[in-house]
Amino acid sequence: MRKTKLAATNPEAELTLHALRAALRESLSGSADFPYLQIQRALPRYVDDAERDFGLGLYRRMMRDPVLSSSVELLKMRVLEDGINFQAADESPEAQEILAFVRANLDRLHQPLEETVYDLLEAIVYGHRLAELVYELRDGLLELKAIKPKPRDNYAFVTDSYENVAGVVGIVPGKGLSIPQGAVPEPNKLPNFVRRDKFAVLTVNSREGDIRGQSWLRPAYNAWWLKQQTWPQLLKFLTQFAGPSLIGYTPEGSAVPAGTAMSPEDLMLAALKGFQNGSIVALRGGSKVDVLKADGEGAAFLQSIELYNREMTQAVLRQTRATLEARHGSRADSDSATDILDSVVFWLRGLVARMLRTQVLRPLVAYNFGPLAGRTLVPQPVLAAVAKTDFASVATAVAALFRAGYLAEAQLPEIDAMIGLPARKVGDLTDTVKY
């Protein structure tokens, strides 16, 4: 049986050519809609059943709700509150040169990188956000000119049977071509086809490798819809019962006044309507008016809306303390909610960092420094740690550890970073520090 070069050089590696072919071949279909077709196709632009049934504008409408909008905007601001920094791949001169090149290039972008990423974080709402990478030649180097987010209505992803993305088909100015749906046998021949390496995509909540992702607002849809149905009912209640209602009684046995065809009841109704718009009313002798006040102040409606708000906040932030007041709860509950929000923000920062490194910086470095540098020397985007340290409690704990003789001088730099102080070097201990 023939073996690969790997097996020939390493007797313990039993990788036959047959096994190698199997390892290199993707076998199972990645499409739930067209599992048996061996053809490239344009994916639907909707990301879930809600958008399929109610249109691509659904989540835009939901974002008009102040609770959903504030929750999403809070996440976006928390992700970027410390900015975006970059670290060299290693300490080599080549890595430092590439880091300097990347920083200089990103500083010259038409729109600041933080603003672009803030826009791309709309992937929380729509499942994904696509940006085209626009390059320019500068001093013999191929540099990024702009990273431009594009409207979701203007393109559709093209994938093969295994959900591998080949590119997008979209609307191109000056070319009256529509966006195809379904099978696209030879997308490379279409004038409105754009290769995968020409754009970056931030995908959130991907399922089964689907680049479209899924919206974080989908679990909030039911609560949002019920809230939309409740507002008109609350308005109706307030219109009818917020102020007292009047009940009029005409004198018993009263006849139709001479010179008019209106009944006594119609005359009283007209008088009371006039009183509703003014402050004085004149009635016939013997008439009676009672004031009818509604029991309650619409508390059921308000409680329902509060419930819907909590459901929507829970769907986006995974807890409710960050944007909604708590009626009851302990300090421990509040700390737990903060920890949950920090975990969500930390995870989103990881998504952003990986997207920037693999889809923006890696091709930029490979174009200008070669494929090997693109694999090994790409700078690492850094969005600072999420957790806000309780300085007093941490400092007290550190002091206790020093007094107990537990900490070594070599641990000082990391301890300083942990409590937010300028890092000291080994040997910087003063005589005042006692172990």
QUIPEFEN-V574256 format. One line per field, one symbol per residue. ss: DSSP state (H for helix, E for strand, L for the rest). burial: b if it has 9 or more other ideal C-beta (glycine too) atoms within 8 Angstrom, else e. Layout:
BEGIN
ss = ???
burial = ???
END
This chain:
BEGIN
ss = LLELHHHHHLLLLLLEHHHHHHHHLLLLLLLLLLLLLLLLEELLLLLLHHHHHHLLLHHHHHLLLHHHHHHHHHHHHHHHLLLLEEELLLLLHHHHHHHHHHHHHHHLLLLLHHHHHHHHLLHHHHLEEEEEEEEEEELLEEEEEEEEELLHHHEEEEELLLLLEEEEEELELLELLLLLLEELLLHHHLLLEEEHHHEEEEELLLLLLLLLLLLLLHHHHHHHHHHHHHHHHHHHHHHHHLLLEEEEELLLLLLLLLLLLLLHHHHHHHHHHHHHLLLLLLLLLLLEEEEELLLLLLHHHHHHHHHHHHHHHHHHHLLLLLLLLLLLLLHHHHHHHHHHHHHHHHHHHHHHHHHHHHHHHHHHHHHHHLHHHHHHLLLEEELLLLLLLLHHHHHHHHHHHHHLLLLLHHHHHHHHHHLLLLLLLLLLLLLLLLL
burial = eebbeebeeeeebebbeebbeeeeeeeeebbeebeebebbbbbebebbebbeeeebebbeebbebebbbbbbebbbebbbeeebebebbeeeebbbebbebbbebbeebebebbebbbbbbbbbbbbbbbbbbbbeeeeeeebbeebbbbebeebbbbbebbbebbbbbbeeeeeebebbeeebeebeebebbbeeeebbbbbbbbeeebbbbbbbbbebbebbebbeebbebbeebbeebeeebbebebbeeeeeeeeeeeebeebbbbbbebbeeeeebebbeebebeeeeeeeebeebbebbebbbbbbbbbbbebbbbbbebeeeeeebbebbbebbbbbbbebbebbbebbbebbbbbbbbebbeeebbeebbbbbbbeebeeeeeeebbeebeebbeeeebeeeebbebbbebeeeebeeeeeeeeeee
END
